[in-house]
Amino acid sequence: MSDETLSSSALARRLELPVQQVFAALKDHGWIKKLEDGWALTGKGEFEGGSYQTSKRYGRYIVWPVSLLEHPLLKNLEDSRLISAADIGKSLELSAQQLNRLFAELAWLSASKRGWQLTEAGRALGGQSFDNQQIGLSYVLWPEDIASHPAFQRLLARCCRVEQKGSDSDDLFNDVPPPLTLDGKQVESWPHWHIAQWLYLAGLRYAWQRDLPVEEPLLADFYLADAGVYLEYWASGEHADQLAKRMRRMEVYKNLGAPVLDIHPEDLPYLDEYLSRRLQELSVEFY
């Protein structure tokens, strides 16, 4: 590539914009069109100075004059910069998946086998949907100020407001009882509250304090009804009778042949990563 031209990807880097946003704008304005094997210039794109170059590594690709950086189309893109869920989540210490689950709770996204789908409500807020051709999944980019939306801030406060104190503490803010979970359940401790919030936002149908199918009265911490999986939180410092009941429950699970996922205090600071990995090992589907 000569010094006088830039590829579409290089244009995006110079403008500090997502590559997908730049390609979408060039396509929407009729400068390029999508072919089965890549992108091609239109007559309008050629008029704006687009041309082709060829390299051994990339084959044929489109380049543009550097002067295009000052074109009104691209200048307007800078004023409507879009960012990914991963970028939004970084400042909030949330993964892209956690951020997308929150947006889904607000009905800005919906989950499907093709990835996260933009709803009409999300589109009205400036979200734009894109397809990852390599993996066949869709994703959404958002305006930079989406995280300041009042509805999102309220949801964030309701489900993520409690800061994990550390792996050696499972009685988070134990002087203050946890509020209702997003799905209206009253659980007994902050760790259980965090687990319940995660399960609900991940789209898993769960029961709290599920009665076990045995003669004696035993209650499981959580039960994933569709997967037949039990979850037990092993709090530190449990009384002897509590520990005895938990050990008895573990015996029942074994006799029933039911899978059980143990959660310990040290797992709480990494709950999303831990539950995602363990549930995938058990072939449990979730958002």
Backbone as CSV, one residue per row, in Angstrom:
resi,resn,N_x,N_y,N_z,CA_x,CA_y,CA_z,C_x,C_y,C_z
1,MET,0.838,-1.192,0.000,0.000,0.000,0.000,0.876,1.247,0.000
2,SER,0.513,2.191,-0.844,1.296,3.428,-0.907,0.923,4.333,0.255
3,ASP,1.761,5.389,0.411,1.513,6.340,1.488,0.253,7.150,1.247
4,GLU,-0.217,7.208,0.002,-1.361,8.055,-0.327,-2.698,7.342,-0.152
5,THR,-2.704,6.064,0.151,-3.964,5.329,0.268,-4.022,4.565,1.589
6,LEU,-5.250,4.288,2.001,-5.494,3.523,3.220,-6.563,2.485,2.929
7,SER,-6.399,1.303,3.491,-7.463,0.306,3.397,-8.633,0.741,4.271
8,SER,-9.766,0.095,4.109,-10.931,0.425,4.938,-10.626,0.170,6.418
9,SER,-9.899,-0.902,6.699,-9.525,-1.192,8.086,-8.583,-0.127,8.633
10,ALA,-7.651,0.329,7.794,-6.726,1.381,8.220,-7.459,2.694,8.446
11,LEU,-8.476,2.964,7.630,-9.311,4.150,7.861,-9.926,4.099,9.254
12,ALA,-10.464,2.921,9.607,-11.095,2.758,10.910,-10.088,2.994,12.037
13,ARG,-8.876,2.461,11.883,-7.858,2.650,12.924,-7.490,4.123,13.058
14,ARG,-7.339,4.821,11.942,-6.981,6.238,11.991,-8.088,7.060,12.664
15,LEU,-9.318,6.661,12.443,-10.456,7.369,13.032,-10.789,6.874,14.436
16,GLU,-10.099,5.820,14.862,-10.354,5.186,16.161,-11.808,4.756,16.272
17,LEU,-12.277,4.101,15.223,-13.641,3.599,15.148,-13.615,2.087,14.959
18,PRO,-14.660,1.382,15.383,-14.718,-0.055,15.101,-14.713,-0.301,13.588
19,VAL,-13.963,-1.280,13.162,-13.893,-1.606,11.737,-15.286,-1.892,11.187
20,GLN,-16.109,-2.592,11.991,-17.439,-2.957,11.528,-18.289,-1.720,11.256
21,GLN,-18.125,-0.692,12.075,-18.917,0.529,11.888,-18.545,1.223,10.582
22,VAL,-17.253,1.242,10.276,-16.801,1.891,9.052,-17.289,1.127,7.826
23,PHE,-17.131,-0.204,7.817,-17.605,-1.000,6.691,-19.115,-0.837,6.511
24,ALA,-19.869,-0.837,7.628,-21.320,-0.699,7.541,-21.701,0.653,6.950
25,ALA,-20.979,1.709,7.333,-21.288,3.044,6.813,-20.983,3.136,5.314
26,LEU,-19.850,2.581,4.911,-19.500,2.593,3.490,-20.521,1.799,2.670
27,LYS,-20.997,0.693,3.236,-22.001,-0.113,2.541,-23.343,0.618,2.500
28,ASP,-23.771,1.168,3.662,-25.078,1.824,3.725,-25.157,3.041,2.805
29,HIS,-24.010,3.688,2.590,-23.998,4.863,1.722,-23.696,4.505,0.258
30,GLY,-23.640,3.193,-0.022,-23.508,2.753,-1.400,-22.134,2.883,-1.991
31,TRP,-21.078,2.921,-1.170,-19.715,3.025,-1.694,-19.123,1.650,-1.968
32,ILE,-19.551,0.652,-1.197,-19.067,-0.713,-1.380,-20.261,-1.660,-1.316
33,LYS,-20.080,-2.870,-1.790,-21.128,-3.889,-1.703,-20.495,-5.222,-1.334
34,LYS,-21.261,-6.042,-0.651,-20.747,-7.323,-0.167,-20.910,-8.384,-1.241
35,LEU,-19.831,-9.104,-1.501,-19.842,-10.250,-2.397,-19.554,-11.507,-1.586
36,GLU,-19.719,-12.666,-2.188,-19.461,-13.917,-1.471,-18.019,-14.016,-1.005
37,ASP,-17.103,-13.477,-1.794,-15.688,-13.615,-1.468,-15.057,-12.310,-0.964
38,GLY,-15.881,-11.361,-0.528,-15.317,-10.119,0.014,-16.147,-8.906,-0.357
39,TRP,-15.450,-7.761,-0.482,-16.107,-6.492,-0.767,-15.698,-5.975,-2.146
40,ALA,-16.622,-5.269,-2.776,-16.340,-4.678,-4.090,-16.783,-3.220,-4.093
41,LEU,-16.098,-2.419,-4.863,-16.462,-1.018,-5.020,-17.712,-0.867,-5.894
42,THR,-18.498,0.125,-5.596,-19.591,0.524,-6.479,-19.099,1.714,-7.306
43,GLY,-19.937,2.153,-8.237,-19.592,3.342,-9.005,-19.423,4.548,-8.113
44,LYS,-20.242,4.637,-7.065,-20.146,5.760,-6.143,-18.833,5.704,-5.370
45,GLY,-18.425,4.484,-4.986,-17.168,4.327,-4.267,-15.979,4.717,-5.124
46,GLU,-16.040,4.361,-6.409,-14.967,4.745,-7.323,-14.928,6.265,-7.493
47,PHE,-16.107,6.879,-7.533,-16.169,8.332,-7.650,-15.517,9.012,-6.440
48,GLU,-15.653,8.392,-5.254,-15.064,8.963,-4.039,-13.585,8.653,-3.906
49,GLY,-13.003,7.988,-4.905,-11.556,7.756,-4.910,-11.138,6.350,-4.567
50,GLY,-12.085,5.449,-4.356,-11.737,4.071,-4.038,-11.123,3.358,-5.226
51,SER,-10.186,2.459,-4.923,-9.555,1.653,-5.965,-9.128,0.328,-5.351
52,TYR,-8.509,-0.515,-6.136,-8.093,-1.833,-5.643,-6.567,-1.940,-5.593
53,GLN,-6.116,-2.691,-4.605,-4.718,-3.123,-4.576,-4.706,-4.622,-4.311
54,THR,-3.606,-5.259,-4.633,-3.484,-6.706,-4.471,-2.193,-7.024,-3.731
55,SER,-2.300,-7.954,-2.800,-1.103,-8.425,-2.087,-1.164,-9.946,-2.010
56,LYS,0.001,-10.570,-1.827,0.046,-12.021,-1.722,-0.712,-12.504,-0.487
57,ARG,-0.682,-11.694,0.577,-1.289,-12.128,1.841,-2.806,-11.936,1.847
58,TYR,-3.280,-10.783,1.355,-4.699,-10.448,1.464,-5.463,-10.567,0.149
59,GLY,-4.763,-10.798,-0.947,-5.438,-10.818,-2.229,-5.851,-9.412,-2.633
60,ARG,-6.968,-9.303,-3.337,-7.432,-7.978,-3.758,-8.255,-7.318,-2.648
61,TYR,-7.981,-6.050,-2.384,-8.727,-5.317,-1.367,-8.859,-3.862,-1.794
62,ILE,-9.778,-3.167,-1.130,-10.101,-1.784,-1.484,-9.224,-0.826,-0.700
63,VAL,-8.767,0.215,-1.352,-8.028,1.285,-0.679,-8.686,2.621,-1.017
64,TRP,-8.402,3.590,-0.157,-9.009,4.915,-0.281,-7.931,5.995,-0.160
65,PRO,-8.153,7.152,-0.770,-7.185,8.246,-0.586,-7.210,8.746,0.856
66,VAL,-6.054,9.144,1.354,-5.955,9.649,2.725,-6.877,10.845,2.941
67,SER,-7.104,11.614,1.888,-7.970,12.790,2.005,-9.390,12.427,2.424
68,LEU,-9.752,11.150,2.274,-11.096,10.727,2.648,-11.339,10.859,4.153
69,LEU,-10.254,10.926,4.921,-10.400,11.099,6.376,-11.164,12.379,6.708
70,GLU,-11.151,13.344,5.807,-11.848,14.610,6.048,-13.234,14.640,5.411
71,HIS,-13.634,13.551,4.817,-14.955,13.516,4.175,-16.057,13.637,5.244
72,PRO,-17.131,14.370,4.971,-18.221,14.529,5.952,-18.790,13.212,6.463
73,LEU,-18.857,12.192,5.592,-19.382,10.899,6.026,-18.579,10.341,7.190
74,LEU,-17.249,10.355,7.049,-16.397,9.796,8.092,-16.301,10.720,9.301
75,LYS,-16.360,12.021,9.074,-16.354,12.956,10.203,-17.609,12.767,11.050
76,ASN,-18.737,12.499,10.386,-19.975,12.255,11.123,-19.902,10.961,11.921
77,LEU,-19.188,9.973,11.380,-19.016,8.723,12.109,-18.283,8.949,13.421
78,GLU,-17.324,9.856,13.428,-16.588,10.139,14.658,-17.509,10.687,15.742
79,ASP,-18.553,11.408,15.299,-19.496,11.970,16.267,-20.511,10.945,16.749
80,SER,-20.581,9.809,16.081,-21.537,8.758,16.474,-20.792,7.443,16.682
81,ARG,-19.675,7.549,17.379,-18.808,6.390,17.603,-19.571,5.278,18.341
82,LEU,-19.368,4.050,17.904,-19.969,2.887,18.546,-18.891,2.071,19.247
83,ILE,-19.277,1.408,20.328,-18.328,0.575,21.066,-18.963,-0.778,21.346
84,SER,-18.134,-1.746,21.634,-18.598,-3.115,21.847,-18.994,-3.341,23.302
85,ALA,-19.695,-4.443,23.537,-20.055,-4.828,24.898,-18.811,-5.059,25.740
86,ALA,-17.752,-5.587,25.117,-16.507,-5.815,25.853,-15.917,-4.501,26.344
87,ASP,-15.944,-3.467,25.487,-15.394,-2.172,25.880,-16.239,-1.522,26.972
88,ILE,-17.561,-1.639,26.866,-18.433,-1.085,27.906,-18.199,-1.805,29.219
89,GLY,-18.081,-3.133,29.152,-17.918,-3.919,30.370,-16.622,-3.678,31.099
90,LYS,-15.569,-3.305,30.362,-14.267,-3.108,31.008,-14.341,-2.076,32.121
91,SER,-14.987,-0.950,31.861,-15.052,0.110,32.855,-15.946,-0.263,34.041
92,LEU,-16.796,-1.265,33.844,-17.715,-1.697,34.897,-17.254,-2.991,35.557
93,GLU,-16.108,-3.510,35.115,-15.576,-4.779,35.606,-16.569,-5.916,35.368
94,LEU,-17.169,-5.900,34.176,-18.080,-6.954,33.755,-17.576,-7.527,32.434
95,SER,-17.795,-8.813,32.236,-17.444,-9.410,30.953,-18.468,-8.975,29.907
96,ALA,-18.129,-9.160,28.640,-19.070,-8.831,27.568,-20.352,-9.643,27.724
97,GLN,-20.217,-10.906,28.134,-21.394,-11.756,28.301,-22.280,-11.247,29.429
98,GLN,-21.679,-10.820,30.545,-22.467,-10.272,31.647,-23.178,-8.996,31.217
99,LEU,-22.479,-8.143,30.476,-23.070,-6.901,30.001,-24.246,-7.195,29.068
100,ASN,-24.072,-8.147,28.167,-25.152,-8.509,27.251,-26.356,-9.074,27.996
101,ARG,-26.118,-9.825,29.065,-27.238,-10.348,29.855,-28.041,-9.220,30.485
102,LEU,-27.360,-8.191,30.953,-28.058,-7.045,31.531,-28.876,-6.323,30.464
103,PHE,-28.308,-6.161,29.283,-29.046,-5.517,28.197,-30.251,-6.374,27.798
104,ALA,-30.101,-7.693,27.861,-31.231,-8.573,27.558,-32.324,-8.430,28.608
105,GLU,-31.932,-8.261,29.866,-32.912,-8.050,30.941,-33.713,-6.775,30.698
106,LEU,-33.091,-5.796,30.062,-33.772,-4.542,29.735,-34.539,-4.629,28.414
107,ALA,-34.509,-5.810,27.787,-35.171,-6.039,26.501,-34.542,-5.225,25.375
108,TRP,-33.264,-4.883,25.509,-32.534,-4.228,24.424,-31.913,-5.271,23.501
109,LEU,-31.722,-6.476,24.017,-31.186,-7.605,23.249,-32.045,-8.830,23.516
110,SER,-31.939,-9.791,22.634,-32.532,-11.105,22.893,-31.510,-12.156,22.467
111,ALA,-31.457,-13.238,23.211,-30.488,-14.297,22.920,-31.067,-15.274,21.904
112,SER,-30.233,-15.741,20.995,-30.639,-16.747,20.027,-29.433,-17.615,19.716
113,LYS,-29.650,-18.660,18.942,-28.551,-19.544,18.566,-27.557,-18.839,17.649
114,ARG,-27.976,-17.712,17.065,-27.087,-16.949,16.184,-26.391,-15.808,16.931
115,GLY,-26.469,-15.836,18.255,-25.829,-14.778,19.023,-26.853,-13.807,19.578
116,TRP,-26.388,-12.632,19.953,-27.262,-11.629,20.529,-27.941,-10.826,19.433
117,GLN,-29.283,-10.794,19.500,-30.079,-10.097,18.494,-30.570,-8.761,19.052
118,LEU,-30.467,-7.726,18.254,-30.918,-6.399,18.641,-32.443,-6.329,18.578
119,THR,-33.073,-5.809,19.634,-34.518,-5.617,19.633,-34.844,-4.217,19.105
120,GLU,-36.134,-3.952,18.910,-36.539,-2.624,18.469,-36.174,-1.571,19.518
121,ALA,-36.307,-1.945,20.798,-35.946,-1.011,21.868,-34.459,-0.697,21.834
122,GLY,-33.633,-1.727,21.595,-32.195,-1.508,21.500,-31.825,-0.688,20.293
123,ARG,-32.512,-0.923,19.183,-32.241,-0.161,17.965,-32.606,1.315,18.162
124,ALA,-33.696,1.568,18.894,-34.116,2.945,19.150,-33.087,3.701,19.989
125,LEU,-32.287,2.967,20.748,-31.249,3.590,21.571,-29.927,3.743,20.823
126,GLY,-29.902,3.366,19.561,-28.704,3.555,18.755,-27.861,2.323,18.555
127,GLY,-28.299,1.161,19.057,-27.544,-0.065,18.829,-27.577,-0.469,17.367
128,GLN,-26.486,-1.057,16.892,-26.417,-1.529,15.511,-25.921,-2.974,15.505
129,SER,-26.595,-3.803,14.739,-26.283,-5.227,14.692,-25.311,-5.530,13.560
130,PHE,-24.391,-6.466,13.824,-23.399,-6.887,12.835,-23.271,-8.402,12.882
131,ASP,-22.759,-8.960,11.804,-22.530,-10.404,11.728,-21.040,-10.692,11.673
132,ASN,-20.627,-11.654,12.474,-19.258,-12.164,12.396,-19.264,-13.299,11.387
133,GLN,-18.768,-13.029,10.190,-18.837,-14.006,9.105,-18.027,-15.264,9.412
134,GLN,-16.974,-15.126,10.199,-16.099,-16.272,10.443,-16.766,-17.328,11.315
135,ILE,-17.539,-16.882,12.323,-18.158,-17.845,13.241,-19.673,-17.903,13.076
136,GLY,-20.227,-17.066,12.203,-21.649,-17.121,11.919,-22.541,-16.636,13.032
137,LEU,-22.046,-15.744,13.884,-22.834,-15.209,14.987,-22.991,-13.698,14.837
138,SER,-24.073,-13.189,15.388,-24.314,-11.748,15.340,-23.923,-11.110,16.667
139,TYR,-23.662,-9.822,16.634,-23.320,-9.065,17.831,-23.760,-7.626,17.611
140,VAL,-23.696,-6.840,18.668,-24.225,-5.470,18.625,-23.178,-4.494,19.124
141,LEU,-23.086,-3.351,18.459,-22.275,-2.224,18.931,-23.221,-1.129,19.394
142,TRP,-22.741,-0.333,20.372,-23.598,0.629,21.053,-22.985,2.025,21.071
143,PRO,-23.832,3.062,21.201,-23.299,4.411,21.417,-22.483,4.453,22.706
144,GLU,-21.514,5.337,22.753,-20.605,5.396,23.901,-21.320,5.710,25.207
145,ASP,-22.447,6.418,25.144,-23.115,6.838,26.380,-24.200,5.864,26.833
146,ILE,-24.280,4.676,26.241,-25.366,3.753,26.575,-25.325,3.346,28.044
147,ALA,-24.126,3.235,28.627,-24.015,2.782,30.013,-24.548,3.813,31.003
148,SER,-24.744,5.038,30.567,-25.279,6.074,31.463,-26.801,6.150,31.412
149,HIS,-27.431,5.297,30.619,-28.888,5.304,30.530,-29.480,5.020,31.912
150,PRO,-30.461,5.791,32.359,-31.021,5.605,33.717,-31.517,4.190,33.991
151,ALA,-32.176,3.568,33.012,-32.686,2.212,33.236,-31.545,1.226,33.467
152,PHE,-30.465,1.385,32.720,-29.316,0.502,32.905,-28.669,0.753,34.262
153,GLN,-28.538,2.009,34.654,-27.939,2.327,35.942,-28.759,1.756,37.095
154,ARG,-30.077,1.808,36.969,-30.924,1.239,38.024,-30.756,-0.271,38.100
155,LEU,-30.724,-0.929,36.941,-30.534,-2.385,36.928,-29.171,-2.746,37.483
156,LEU,-28.161,-2.007,37.104,-26.809,-2.272,37.594,-26.770,-2.177,39.112
157,ALA,-27.450,-1.181,39.656,-27.487,-1.009,41.111,-28.209,-2.167,41.787
158,ARG,-29.217,-2.713,41.131,-30.000,-3.793,41.731,-29.287,-5.134,41.721
159,CYS,-28.423,-5.361,40.756,-27.859,-6.709,40.641,-26.355,-6.772,40.819
160,CYS,-25.672,-5.663,40.777,-24.211,-5.695,40.853,-23.671,-4.709,41.881
161,ARG,-24.486,-4.258,42.791,-24.048,-3.183,43.680,-23.166,-3.652,44.821
162,VAL,-23.158,-4.958,45.106,-22.396,-5.458,46.243,-21.006,-5.850,45.800
163,GLU,-20.019,-5.226,46.336,-18.629,-5.501,45.980,-18.153,-6.736,46.716
164,GLN,-17.575,-7.677,45.983,-17.005,-8.850,46.634,-15.814,-8.432,47.493
165,LYS,-15.807,-8.856,48.759,-14.735,-8.439,49.665,-13.460,-9.256,49.493
166,GLY,-13.600,-10.463,49.020,-12.405,-11.298,48.869,-12.770,-12.753,48.988
167,SER,-11.844,-13.604,48.616,-12.130,-15.026,48.569,-12.296,-15.652,49.937
168,ASP,-11.837,-14.984,51.000,-11.936,-15.582,52.322,-13.162,-15.094,53.069
169,SER,-14.050,-14.373,52.407,-15.238,-13.856,53.078,-16.477,-14.301,52.342
170,ASP,-17.356,-15.085,53.028,-18.598,-15.478,52.398,-19.792,-14.833,53.091
171,ASP,-19.574,-14.051,54.136,-20.651,-13.338,54.804,-20.620,-11.883,54.389
172,LEU,-20.817,-11.638,53.087,-20.730,-10.293,52.553,-21.826,-9.420,53.154
173,PHE,-21.409,-8.326,53.828,-22.353,-7.411,54.434,-23.402,-8.184,55.258
174,ASN,-22.922,-9.114,56.119,-23.849,-10.003,56.799,-24.731,-9.295,57.825
175,ASP,-24.436,-8.042,58.134,-25.308,-7.297,59.042,-26.527,-6.742,58.311
176,VAL,-26.507,-6.775,56.983,-27.614,-6.253,56.180,-28.155,-7.395,55.330
177,PRO,-29.408,-7.769,55.496,-29.944,-8.875,54.694,-29.998,-8.498,53.220
178,PRO,-29.798,-9.468,52.349,-29.857,-9.159,50.916,-31.272,-8.801,50.498
179,PRO,-31.405,-7.933,49.492,-32.749,-7.602,48.983,-33.289,-8.742,48.142
180,LEU,-34.490,-8.588,47.638,-35.037,-9.572,46.720,-34.157,-9.669,45.477
181,THR,-34.068,-10.862,44.938,-33.359,-11.027,43.680,-34.185,-10.412,42.552
182,LEU,-33.597,-10.323,41.382,-34.309,-9.734,40.257,-35.603,-10.472,39.933
183,ASP,-35.647,-11.772,40.206,-36.863,-12.533,39.946,-37.727,-12.688,41.192
184,GLY,-37.466,-11.854,42.205,-38.370,-11.771,43.347,-38.196,-12.792,44.439
185,LYS,-37.048,-13.460,44.510,-36.816,-14.446,45.559,-36.070,-13.813,46.737
186,GLN,-36.378,-14.273,47.934,-35.665,-13.835,49.133,-34.756,-14.966,49.574
187,VAL,-33.466,-14.809,49.359,-32.503,-15.833,49.755,-31.892,-15.455,51.091
188,GLU,-31.144,-16.383,51.677,-30.750,-16.194,53.069,-29.431,-15.465,53.267
189,SER,-28.604,-15.367,52.239,-27.300,-14.731,52.428,-26.877,-14.022,51.149
190,TRP,-25.889,-13.137,51.291,-25.366,-12.428,50.121,-24.752,-13.370,49.088
191,PRO,-23.976,-14.374,49.506,-23.455,-15.312,48.486,-24.565,-15.988,47.696
192,HIS,-25.616,-16.443,48.394,-26.742,-17.046,47.687,-27.401,-16.025,46.752
193,TRP,-27.438,-14.772,47.175,-28.023,-13.703,46.363,-27.252,-13.537,45.056
194,HIS,-25.935,-13.525,45.154,-25.108,-13.398,43.949,-25.306,-14.588,43.017
195,ILE,-25.381,-15.771,43.567,-25.582,-16.967,42.746,-26.943,-16.914,42.058
196,ALA,-27.977,-16.538,42.809,-29.324,-16.454,42.243,-29.395,-15.419,41.120
197,GLN,-28.754,-14.271,41.326,-28.751,-13.237,40.291,-28.085,-13.748,39.019
198,TRP,-26.985,-14.448,39.183,-26.268,-14.964,38.011,-27.128,-15.969,37.260
199,LEU,-27.756,-16.890,37.980,-28.572,-17.915,37.332,-29.729,-17.284,36.559
200,TYR,-30.373,-16.309,37.166,-31.521,-15.668,36.509,-31.088,-14.944,35.241
201,LEU,-30.014,-14.151,35.330,-29.575,-13.390,34.165,-29.024,-14.291,33.061
202,ALA,-28.560,-15.480,33.432,-28.068,-16.432,32.444,-29.207,-17.213,31.790
203,GLY,-30.442,-16.891,32.173,-31.600,-17.524,31.550,-31.870,-18.936,32.025
204,LEU,-31.419,-19.263,33.253,-31.603,-20.610,33.784,-32.792,-20.648,34.739
205,ARG,-33.702,-21.577,34.515,-34.840,-21.762,35.412,-34.359,-22.524,36.642
206,TYR,-34.457,-21.908,37.802,-33.920,-22.529,39.005,-34.924,-22.452,40.153
207,ALA,-34.777,-23.385,41.079,-35.565,-23.373,42.314,-34.628,-23.122,43.479
208,TRP,-35.095,-22.324,44.424,-34.343,-22.044,45.652,-34.931,-22.878,46.781
209,GLN,-34.042,-23.494,47.593,-34.475,-24.350,48.695,-35.414,-25.454,48.192
210,ARG,-34.951,-26.189,47.220,-35.725,-27.262,46.578,-35.784,-28.480,47.492
211,ASP,-36.998,-28.981,47.728,-37.206,-30.170,48.548,-36.702,-31.398,47.799
212,LEU,-35.856,-32.196,48.456,-35.304,-33.389,47.816,-36.299,-34.545,47.896
213,PRO,-36.315,-35.419,46.871,-37.303,-36.503,46.812,-36.919,-37.697,47.694
214,VAL,-36.789,-37.453,49.004,-36.484,-38.506,49.969,-37.423,-38.345,51.162
215,GLU,-37.476,-39.339,52.032,-38.409,-39.310,53.155,-38.107,-38.182,54.134
216,GLU,-36.857,-37.955,54.438,-36.500,-36.917,55.412,-36.555,-35.536,54.755
217,PRO,-36.839,-34.499,55.529,-36.920,-33.144,54.967,-35.527,-32.560,54.722
218,LEU,-35.144,-32.496,53.461,-33.858,-31.932,53.068,-34.089,-30.932,51.936
219,LEU,-33.449,-29.770,52.040,-33.638,-28.716,51.051,-32.317,-28.391,50.361
220,ALA,-32.285,-28.503,49.037,-31.102,-28.138,48.261,-31.005,-26.626,48.167
221,ASP,-29.791,-26.104,48.075,-29.627,-24.659,47.898,-30.301,-24.208,46.602
222,PHE,-29.893,-24.792,45.478,-30.460,-24.449,44.174,-30.665,-25.723,43.364
223,TYR,-31.668,-25.682,42.507,-31.914,-26.797,41.599,-32.239,-26.236,40.228
224,LEU,-31.471,-26.646,39.221,-31.715,-26.239,37.841,-32.680,-27.238,37.225
225,ALA,-33.946,-26.836,37.140,-35.009,-27.770,36.789,-34.825,-28.384,35.410
226,ASP,-34.437,-27.595,34.420,-34.341,-28.106,33.053,-33.128,-29.007,32.842
227,ALA,-32.114,-28.846,33.682,-30.888,-29.625,33.518,-30.762,-30.749,34.542
228,GLY,-31.591,-30.698,35.606,-31.497,-31.714,36.647,-30.225,-31.612,37.454
229,VAL,-29.691,-30.402,37.598,-28.430,-30.171,38.304,-28.696,-29.420,39.602
230,TYR,-28.053,-29.854,40.678,-28.143,-29.177,41.966,-26.916,-28.315,42.188
231,LEU,-27.083,-27.216,42.918,-25.969,-26.342,43.291,-25.960,-26.202,44.806
232,GLU,-24.787,-26.339,45.392,-24.633,-26.191,46.838,-23.542,-25.179,47.138
233,TYR,-23.875,-24.219,48.001,-22.875,-23.246,48.430,-22.321,-23.666,49.783
234,TRP,-21.005,-23.902,49.841,-20.338,-24.369,51.050,-19.792,-23.159,51.826
235,ALA,-20.636,-22.592,52.675,-20.219,-21.432,53.461,-19.184,-21.857,54.498
236,SER,-18.234,-20.978,54.747,-17.245,-21.271,55.794,-17.879,-21.021,57.156
237,GLY,-17.440,-21.772,58.145,-17.923,-21.571,59.502,-19.335,-22.049,59.751
238,GLU,-19.819,-23.022,58.974,-21.161,-23.540,59.213,-21.211,-24.301,60.538
239,HIS,-22.368,-24.255,61.183,-22.547,-25.025,62.414,-22.526,-26.515,62.093
240,ALA,-22.273,-27.304,63.130,-22.141,-28.742,62.928,-23.407,-29.348,62.336
241,ASP,-24.590,-28.881,62.796,-25.828,-29.458,62.271,-26.052,-29.054,60.815
242,GLN,-25.654,-27.832,60.445,-25.774,-27.402,59.057,-24.858,-28.222,58.148
243,LEU,-23.633,-28.434,58.623,-22.682,-29.209,57.837,-23.148,-30.650,57.694
244,ALA,-23.735,-31.199,58.781,-24.224,-32.574,58.732,-25.347,-32.711,57.699
245,LYS,-26.245,-31.733,57.642,-27.327,-31.767,56.654,-26.782,-31.648,55.234
246,ARG,-25.765,-30.806,55.073,-25.195,-30.644,53.745,-24.510,-31.943,53.295
247,MET,-23.788,-32.583,54.229,-23.145,-33.845,53.885,-24.185,-34.922,53.567
248,ARG,-25.319,-34.864,54.292,-26.394,-35.818,54.009,-26.974,-35.552,52.617
249,ARG,-27.105,-34.296,52.246,-27.600,-33.964,50.913,-26.646,-34.488,49.837
250,MET,-25.354,-34.373,50.083,-24.392,-34.871,49.118,-24.536,-36.382,48.931
251,GLU,-24.844,-37.074,50.029,-25.069,-38.521,49.956,-26.315,-38.820,49.120
252,VAL,-27.360,-38.011,49.314,-28.594,-38.196,48.555,-28.345,-37.958,47.068
253,TYR,-27.610,-36.904,46.745,-27.306,-36.628,45.342,-26.598,-37.820,44.701
254,LYS,-25.678,-38.376,45.436,-24.925,-39.520,44.908,-25.849,-40.712,44.675
255,ASN,-26.739,-40.969,45.631,-27.674,-42.096,45.500,-28.645,-41.869,44.339
256,LEU,-29.023,-40.603,44.123,-29.943,-40.287,43.033,-29.239,-40.264,41.672
257,GLY,-27.918,-40.246,41.693,-27.164,-40.117,40.450,-27.309,-38.735,39.847
258,ALA,-27.568,-37.755,40.706,-27.809,-36.390,40.235,-26.519,-35.581,40.282
259,PRO,-26.188,-34.863,39.213,-24.990,-34.016,39.238,-25.178,-32.849,40.208
260,VAL,-24.102,-32.502,40.891,-24.137,-31.382,41.830,-22.912,-30.511,41.606
261,LEU,-23.120,-29.224,41.631,-22.036,-28.262,41.432,-21.782,-27.560,42.764
262,ASP,-20.583,-27.727,43.293,-20.208,-27.098,44.563,-19.634,-25.710,44.317
263,ILE,-20.058,-24.763,45.130,-19.543,-23.399,45.069,-18.981,-23.050,46.435
264,HIS,-17.748,-22.544,46.462,-17.069,-22.212,47.711,-16.817,-20.708,47.794
265,PRO,-16.550,-20.185,48.987,-16.315,-18.745,49.140,-15.255,-18.201,48.189
266,GLU,-14.205,-18.967,47.938,-13.136,-18.471,47.057,-13.575,-18.380,45.596
267,ASP,-14.727,-18.988,45.258,-15.237,-18.907,43.887,-16.036,-17.625,43.643
268,LEU,-16.475,-16.962,44.705,-17.380,-15.815,44.551,-16.791,-14.655,43.746
269,PRO,-15.538,-14.272,43.963,-15.016,-13.144,43.165,-14.933,-13.457,41.670
270,TYR,-14.991,-14.737,41.302,-14.870,-15.144,39.901,-16.106,-15.952,39.488
271,LEU,-17.258,-15.557,40.017,-18.460,-16.364,39.879,-18.845,-16.581,38.416
272,ASP,-18.771,-15.540,37.595,-19.157,-15.685,36.194,-18.267,-16.704,35.488
273,GLU,-16.977,-16.558,35.665,-16.033,-17.486,35.023,-16.218,-18.900,35.559
274,TYR,-16.385,-19.015,36.880,-16.485,-20.333,37.507,-17.760,-21.060,37.087
275,LEU,-18.913,-20.383,37.210,-20.171,-21.033,36.861,-20.247,-21.338,35.365
276,SER,-19.747,-20.427,34.541,-19.760,-20.670,33.092,-18.988,-21.939,32.758
277,ARG,-17.805,-22.062,33.323,-16.964,-23.228,33.016,-17.581,-24.516,33.545
278,ARG,-18.059,-24.497,34.788,-18.591,-25.714,35.394,-19.888,-26.168,34.728
279,LEU,-20.748,-25.224,34.373,-22.003,-25.589,33.721,-21.761,-26.110,32.309
280,GLN,-20.770,-25.550,31.627,-20.421,-26.074,30.306,-19.915,-27.507,30.417
281,GLU,-19.156,-27.806,31.471,-18.687,-29.164,31.692,-19.847,-30.141,31.877
282,LEU,-20.962,-29.635,32.443,-22.148,-30.455,32.656,-23.126,-30.380,31.481
283,SER,-22.708,-29.718,30.388,-23.528,-29.574,29.174,-24.831,-28.848,29.432
284,VAL,-24.803,-27.890,30.360,-25.981,-27.076,30.650,-25.937,-25.855,29.740
285,GLU,-27.019,-25.605,29.023,-27.087,-24.459,28.121,-27.565,-23.210,28.862
286,PHE,-26.914,-22.086,28.598,-27.283,-20.832,29.233,-26.865,-19.703,28.312
287,TYR,-27.302,-18.461,28.645,-26.928,-17.307,27.823,-25.444,-17.024,28.000
